[in-house]
Structures are given as C-alpha cells and as structure tokens.
C-alpha cells in the first residue's frame, strides 16, 4: 500500500468521489515504482463508493474502479487527515483485484 498527501480545497475531509481524493488515488497507483516503469498514466475513477466513515478517527474507507492507460482495476483506498488545521490529508490505496 502506498500513500500520497494533498490539500483539501474546501469543507471537511474530502469525500470518496471528490476530485481532491480521486486524483490522488490515481497518483498513488501510477507513481508506484513497478507501475512507473511501464509508463501507465491515470485517466479517471469510476464507480466510487464510500464503504465506511469513522467520525472519531475522521477516516473514510472507499472503493472504486481506477481507469489508466493500461486498463482498469478495482482499488480500495482510505482518506484521513494528516493535519486538519492546515487541511492536509492523506490517501492510501491498493489494487484489490
């Protein structure tokens, strides 16, 4: 599992289907060393669903289909605050199919 960080534009923790989150999911997967050597690029996320939201941990668990120039894969990802005061959040993702 890999992680990247982003800055939320507005509101609370980004939702699973927000552009803030889905673009980072694409980066997590396509910037993995093994994938980078193949020249795979992010296209878009589809079929995004929130699996769970934990208000105490301020964490969203999500699932969706990642479309890249190499095809599509189902991914599971988590969104959580890295630093809520500065609106920095973290996305961890992994391919599950």
C-alpha positions as CSV (number, residue, x, y, z in Angstrom):
1,X,0.0,0.0,0.0
2,X,1.3,3.4,-0.9
3,X,0.2,6.9,0.3
4,X,0.3,10.5,-1.0
5,X,-0.7,13.8,0.5
6,X,-2.9,16.6,-0.7
7,X,-4.5,19.8,0.5
8,X,-8.3,19.9,0.7
9,X,-9.8,22.8,-1.1
10,X,-13.0,23.4,0.9
11,X,-15.2,21.9,3.6
12,X,-14.3,18.9,5.7
13,X,-12.4,15.7,4.9
14,X,-12.7,15.1,1.1
15,X,-15.4,12.7,0.1
16,X,-14.5,9.5,-1.7
17,X,-15.7,10.8,-5.1
18,X,-14.2,14.3,-4.8
19,X,-11.6,15.4,-7.3
20,X,-9.2,16.1,-4.4
21,X,-9.3,12.4,-3.5
22,X,-9.7,10.6,-6.8
23,X,-6.8,12.3,-8.5
24,X,-4.6,11.3,-5.5
25,X,-5.7,7.7,-5.8
26,X,-4.5,7.8,-9.4
27,X,-1.2,9.2,-8.3
28,X,-0.8,6.6,-5.5
29,X,-1.2,3.7,-8.0
30,X,0.6,5.2,-11.1
31,X,3.6,6.5,-9.1
32,X,4.3,3.1,-7.5
33,X,7.8,2.1,-8.7
34,X,6.7,-1.0,-10.6
35,X,4.0,0.8,-12.4
36,X,6.1,3.8,-13.3
37,X,8.5,1.6,-15.3
38,X,5.5,0.7,-17.5
39,X,4.6,4.3,-18.3
40,X,1.0,3.9,-17.0
41,X,-1.0,7.1,-16.6
42,X,-4.1,8.0,-14.6
43,X,-7.3,8.6,-16.7
44,X,-10.2,8.7,-14.1
45,X,-12.0,7.0,-11.3
46,X,-15.5,5.5,-11.8
47,X,-18.0,3.5,-9.6
48,X,-16.7,5.2,-6.5
49,X,-18.4,4.3,-3.2
50,X,-17.9,5.1,0.4
51,X,-17.6,1.9,2.3
52,X,-17.4,3.4,5.8
53,X,-16.9,6.7,7.6
54,X,-15.4,6.7,11.1
55,X,-16.2,10.1,12.6
56,X,-14.0,9.5,15.7
57,X,-10.9,8.7,13.6
58,X,-12.1,11.1,10.8
59,X,-11.4,8.5,8.2
60,X,-13.2,7.5,5.0
61,X,-12.9,4.0,3.5
62,X,-13.6,3.9,-0.2
63,X,-13.7,1.6,-3.2
64,X,-13.8,2.4,-6.9
65,X,-12.6,1.5,-10.4
66,X,-9.3,3.1,-11.4
67,X,-9.0,3.7,-15.2
68,X,-5.5,4.1,-16.5
69,X,-3.9,3.9,-19.9
70,X,-3.2,0.2,-19.1
71,X,-6.8,-0.7,-18.4
72,X,-8.9,-0.7,-15.2
73,X,-8.6,-2.1,-11.7
74,X,-10.7,-2.1,-8.6
75,X,-9.0,-0.2,-5.8
76,X,-9.6,0.2,-2.1
77,X,-8.5,3.5,-0.5
78,X,-8.6,5.4,2.7
79,X,-8.8,9.1,3.2
80,X,-7.7,10.6,6.6
81,X,-6.4,13.9,7.9
82,X,-2.7,14.3,8.1
83,X,-3.1,17.8,9.6
84,X,-6.7,19.1,9.8
85,X,-5.6,22.6,10.8
86,X,-3.7,23.1,7.5
87,X,-6.2,20.9,5.5
88,X,-3.5,18.4,4.7
89,X,-5.0,14.9,4.1
90,X,-3.5,11.5,3.2
91,X,-4.8,8.9,0.7
92,X,-3.6,5.3,0.9
93,X,-4.6,3.0,-1.9
94,X,-4.1,-0.5,-3.2
95,X,-5.4,-2.6,-6.1
96,X,-7.7,-5.3,-4.9
97,X,-8.4,-7.4,-8.0
